[in-house]
């Protein structure tokens, strides 16, 4: 019975590390998505302008 608290601590530690990794990944993904959205809006605005001939 002496090893069970150690197993529980290890599982909780692995879970916490997973949460931290997921948090950093989601922050990084949201920064990339914002830059891509800005580029798409810029290209749509450029396409919407009439040609001056």
Backbone as JSON, one array per atom type, in Angstrom:
{
  "sequence": "XXXXXXXXXXXXXXXXXXXXXXXXXXXXXXXXXXXXXXXXXXXXXXXXXXXXX",
  "N": [[0.81, -1.2, 0.0], [2.13, 1.12, 0.29], [3.07, 2.25, -2.07], [1.02, 3.41, -3.54], [0.25, 6.21, -3.08], [2.43, 7.45, -4.34], [2.07, 6.72, -7.0], [-0.31, 8.04, -7.56], [0.52, 10.7, -7.24], [2.33, 10.82, -9.38], [0.62, 10.48, -11.59], [-1.01, 12.77, -11.35], [0.97, 14.73, -11.7], [1.78, 14.21, -14.37], [-0.62, 14.81, -15.67], [-0.83, 17.57, -15.08], [1.43, 18.57, -16.41], [0.67, 17.98, -19.01], [-1.52, 19.75, -19.27], [-0.18, 22.22, -19.16], [1.42, 22.09, -21.48], [-0.61, 21.93, -23.42], [-1.8, 24.42, -23.03], [0.28, 26.24, -23.8], [0.5, 25.48, -26.47], [-2.02, 26.16, -27.5], [-2.0, 28.93, -27.18], [0.07, 29.62, -28.93], [-1.05, 28.73, -31.34], [-3.28, 30.41, -31.56], [-2.06, 32.88, -31.99], [-0.88, 32.46, -34.5], [-3.19, 32.06, -36.06], [-4.41, 34.57, -35.97], [-2.62, 36.14, -37.48], [-2.85, 34.91, -39.99], [-5.55, 35.42, -40.56], [-5.51, 38.18, -40.82], [-3.96, 38.46, -43.15], [-5.64, 37.24, -45.03], [-7.86, 38.94, -45.02], [-6.67, 41.26, -46.01], [-6.0, 40.47, -48.65], [-8.52, 39.98, -49.7], [-9.65, 42.52, -49.64], [-7.99, 43.8, -51.47], [-8.69, 42.46, -53.8], [-11.3, 43.27, -54.1], [-11.27, 45.86, -55.06], [-11.89, 48.0, -57.83], [-10.47, 47.79, -61.13], [-8.27, 50.19, -62.41], [-8.27, 51.51, -65.46]],
  "CA": [[0.0, 0.0, 0.0], [2.95, 2.32, 0.39], [3.39, 2.82, -3.37], [-0.13, 4.03, -4.2], [0.32, 7.68, -3.13], [3.43, 7.85, -5.33], [1.47, 6.55, -8.33], [-1.29, 9.11, -7.71], [1.3, 11.92, -7.47], [2.88, 10.77, -10.74], [-0.48, 10.71, -12.53], [-1.37, 14.19, -11.25], [2.05, 15.49, -12.31], [1.69, 14.03, -15.83], [-1.8, 15.57, -16.1], [-0.51, 19.0, -14.99], [2.37, 18.87, -17.5], [-0.14, 17.98, -20.23], [-2.27, 21.0, -19.32], [0.74, 23.31, -19.49], [1.78, 21.95, -22.9], [-1.79, 22.3, -24.19], [-1.96, 25.88, -22.93], [1.26, 26.91, -24.66], [0.18, 25.18, -27.86], [-3.2, 26.93, -27.91], [-1.58, 30.33, -27.3], [0.84, 29.73, -30.16], [-1.98, 28.54, -32.46], [-4.13, 31.59, -31.7], [-1.25, 33.94, -32.59], [-0.76, 32.15, -35.92], [-4.49, 32.23, -36.69], [-4.63, 36.01, -36.11], [-1.81, 36.63, -38.59], [-3.44, 34.4, -41.23], [-6.82, 36.11, -40.79], [-5.17, 39.51, -41.3], [-3.53, 38.33, -44.53], [-6.8, 36.92, -45.87], [-8.65, 40.17, -45.13], [-5.94, 42.16, -46.9], [-6.1, 40.02, -50.03], [-9.91, 40.16, -50.14], [-9.84, 43.95, -49.89], [-7.27, 44.13, -52.71], [-9.44, 41.89, -54.91], [-12.56, 43.97, -54.22], [-11.09, 47.18, -55.67], [-11.99, 47.95, -59.3], [-9.23, 48.06, -61.87], [-8.2, 51.51, -63.05], [-7.66, 51.37, -66.79]],
  "C": [[0.85, 1.26, 0.0], [3.23, 2.98, -0.94], [2.24, 3.55, -4.03], [-0.09, 5.56, -4.18], [1.35, 8.18, -4.16], [2.87, 7.74, -6.75], [0.47, 7.68, -8.58], [-0.57, 10.44, -7.97], [1.86, 11.95, -8.88], [1.8, 11.04, -11.78], [-0.9, 12.18, -12.53], [-0.3, 15.06, -11.9], [2.01, 15.4, -13.83], [0.51, 14.83, -16.38], [-1.5, 17.07, -16.11], [0.45, 19.4, -16.12], [1.61, 18.9, -18.84], [-0.96, 19.25, -20.38], [-1.38, 22.17, -19.71], [1.11, 23.26, -20.97], [0.6, 22.35, -23.78], [-2.02, 23.8, -24.16], [-0.99, 26.62, -23.82], [0.95, 26.67, -26.13], [-1.01, 26.0, -28.34], [-2.86, 28.41, -28.03], [-0.83, 30.53, -28.61], [-0.08, 29.62, -31.38], [-2.85, 29.77, -32.65], [-3.35, 32.76, -32.28], [-1.09, 33.71, -34.08], [-2.07, 32.41, -36.65], [-4.77, 33.71, -36.91], [-3.85, 36.58, -37.28], [-2.38, 36.16, -39.92], [-4.73, 35.12, -41.55], [-6.54, 37.52, -41.33], [-4.74, 39.46, -42.76], [-4.7, 38.05, -45.46], [-7.64, 38.17, -46.06], [-7.97, 41.13, -46.09], [-6.06, 41.74, -48.36], [-7.52, 40.17, -50.55], [-10.17, 41.63, -50.44], [-9.16, 44.35, -51.19], [-8.04, 43.6, -53.92], [-10.74, 42.66, -55.14], [-12.45, 45.32, -54.9], [-11.18, 47.06, -57.19], [-10.66, 48.29, -59.94], [-9.32, 49.43, -62.51], [-7.49, 51.36, -64.39], [-7.78, 52.66, -67.56]]
}
